[in-house]
Amino acid sequence: MRIALAPMEGLVDAPLRTALTEIGGVDWCVTEFVRVTSTLLPPRYFRRVAPESQHGWKTPAGVLLKMQLLGSDPVCLADNAARAAELGASGIDLNFGCPAKTVNRHRGGAVLLQEPELLHAIVREVRRAVPAHIPVTSKMRLGYTDTALVLDCARALDEGGSAELVVHARTKADGYKPPAHWHWIARIKDVVKAPVVANGEIWTVEDYFRCRSESACDDVMLGRGLVARPDLARQIRAAIAGEAPDTVEWPELLGIIRRFHNGLIGTGAPTYAPGRLKQWLGYLRRSYPEATALFREIRTQQQLGALPA
């Protein structure tokens, strides 16, 4: 089975990818989306979103990184996919799942799930533009307002040439509200030839096994669950192997948090590094009481020096 780290805009950027993949258990990860409108973006833009491109498109832990594109113009998406490929991208992922209102209003992300024909055209053109050895994959939700077109959309992506489908088992209207409807992923698997990866609402090892049972998928993509419990991928692998839980205790995690924060100091406004630290601690509080204590300690600080060793 394979475990991927989900792309999450404004959260899982290069520094957090470095931290989470260092902990282990992740097979591949995906950039935050690159928004494509009517322009062929310059190489520096891709390098900014994916600084790992300077190191073989791998995180420091050696985990492969795919480039994700978002947009609705098949030709322009194809041109930008070709550019990412020229820069060495290990894979091109297409975003048909983002639920953000601003993105949808500009005809990107989940809103395209109302147009299966356009999904097919986008994947087809990107697949034609990218060398055969570079996989083109897609991430989708179950629909925009409902699931009426979900199977049509899955078929369109599959027949367009998507090498894999990651399915977030909620509609755009569902947002991130529980539950995730994993049984729909099994229905999608029945109508496509491409491998399918399950995504959505996997916070624990128990969630993984329930998702696997309902979705008929061994492979999963972890998002907020891995941010909140950074050893979740390791725990899942240990459980599958029948081994004792492979957990990361707070002292080890604190060292990783320290390197994450200290590496951000000086890279933006003075409030940037502490803001990112608070953001991650906000998730970690679900799993680590010590994260709650650290969050309270720094909550009101707008500037924060290097965390002590």
Disulfide bonds with the S-S distance in Angstrom:
none
